[in-house]
Amino acid sequence: MSQYRIATLGAGCFWGVEHFLRQIPGVKAVVCGYMGGHVEHPTYPEVKSGQTGHAEVVQVEFDPNEVDFETLLTFFWQHHNPTTLNQQGEDIGSQYRSVIFFHDETQRLAAEVSKATQQRDGYWKAKRIVTEICPASTFWRAEEYHQNYLARNEQPSCHLPFY
């Protein structure tokens, strides 16, 4: 049995989230994919249409002895705008929503505490945070051309730098 844990986060376009998460010590793997919808084996064009109910997400495999879930959440809040409903920058639609998919009760509680703390004390406290906190469902891996996209294509990220 692996000592690693899984976190699944949606913060708009998955390319930038994947890129930044890969840089955190203790993160062992990051995979782009889809979660939270009603279509099995969704394709990128289907998800992009906004008709599947899925969000673009990253699934993060991390070693809890090196980095904890709360640290991943701190990163999550720093790299996107959690106050824009179904939108991140130019990307508009429910597939770009801000969402934390929890894998167990410990993650659910940590996500709720983290969201409340961010709302009260964080960078976004002047606006209402609209991030959803939902139970994880089936993770559908995105097509290979989405994996490690920014590193392979040398494009700038659409996500916010650390503040």
N, C-alpha and C positions, 0 to 999 in steps of 0.2 A: 504494500500500500504506500502510495506517495505521501511524502511529508508536505507537499505543496498544496496550496489552496487556490480557489478560483474566485475571481471578481468579474462582474460584467457591468460595464458602464456605457451609457450613451450620452454623447456630448456634441451632437451635430455630426458633421462628416467624420467618418472613422479614421481617415488617413492621418490627420494631425494628432488625434488622441493616441493612436498607435505609436506614432513617431516619438512623442514625448515620453510615453510610458516606458518604452524600451530603454530609456536612459536612466531609469531609477534602479539603483543597486538592490538586488533581491528579486527583481522581476525576471522571471525565467523565460517566459514566452508571452507574446501578444498576438492575437489573431483577430482580424476583422470579420464581422459577420452581422447577422440579423437576429432579432429576438422580439417577442411581444406581439406577434401578429397571428393571423388565422390561416395563412397559406403555408403548406408544407413545401420544403425544398424551394424557397423563393429565389428568384434571380434578381440581379441588380436592377434591370429595367422594371421589373415588377415592383420592387421595393421603392425605387425612385418615383414611380407613378403615384405613390401615396395610397394605393388601394389595398395593400396587404395587411396594414396595421402594424407591420414590423418597424422597429427603429434600427438605424445603423448603430452598431455597438462594437466594442472591443471586449474580448474575453481575455483576461489576464491571469496567467499562472504565476504565482508568487510564493516565495519561501517566507513563511511567517516568522522564522528565526532571524531573517535579515530585514524585512520590511513588513509592517502591519497594514491591515485593511484601512485603518484610520489615516495612515500616511497616503495611501492611494486616493482616499477621499479628499484629502487636502489638495493633492495634485488636480483632481477632478474639478474642484471649485475654482482653482486658479487658471484653468486653461479653456474655459468657455463661459458664456454668459447664461447663467441659470435663471434669468429673469425674463427671457423672451420666450413666450409660448410657441412651441413648434417652429422655432427659427434659430439659426445660428448664422449671423452675418447675412450673406446673400442666399443662403440655403433656407428655403421655406417649405414647411410641410411636417406632418406628424412623424415622418421617418427621421427627422432631425431633432426630435424632442430631447430634452434633458431628462435622463432617467438612470436610476440605480436599480439594477435587478439583484435582489439579495438571494443568496444560496442557502441561508440558514437563519435561525432566529437571532444569533449573535450579530450577523451582518445587518439584519433589519434594524435592530436596536441601535447599532453603531451609525447606520445611515440616518436614522431619525434624529439622533443626538447631534450628529455632524451638521445636518441641514438646519436644525434649530439654532445651533451655535453660529453658523454662517449668517443666518437671518438676523440674529441679535447683534453679532460682533464683527462680522466679516466685511469684506470689500463691497459686497452687494447689499448691505443692510438698508440702504435708502430705498430699495425697490423690493417688491415681493418676489421671492424665489418660487418658481413654479415646477421645480424638479419633481418628477414622480418617483416613488419608492414602491417597487412591485416585486412579487415573487418571480424568481427566474423560471423560465420555461425552456423549451427546446432551443438550443443555439444552432443556427444554420451558418456554417462557414461560408464567407463570401468567396467569390471567384478568385483564382490565383492572382490575377493581375491587380487585385486590390491589396494583396499582402505586401507589407513593407514598401508601399507605393512611393512615398515621398523620398525615401533613400534611393530607390532605383531610378526615379525620374527627376531628381534634383529640382523639385519645385518647392516654393515657399508654402508654409502651412497657413491654413485659414484660421487657425486657433490663436488664442492670446498667448503672449509670452508670459512667463512667471511675473507676478506683480509683487 
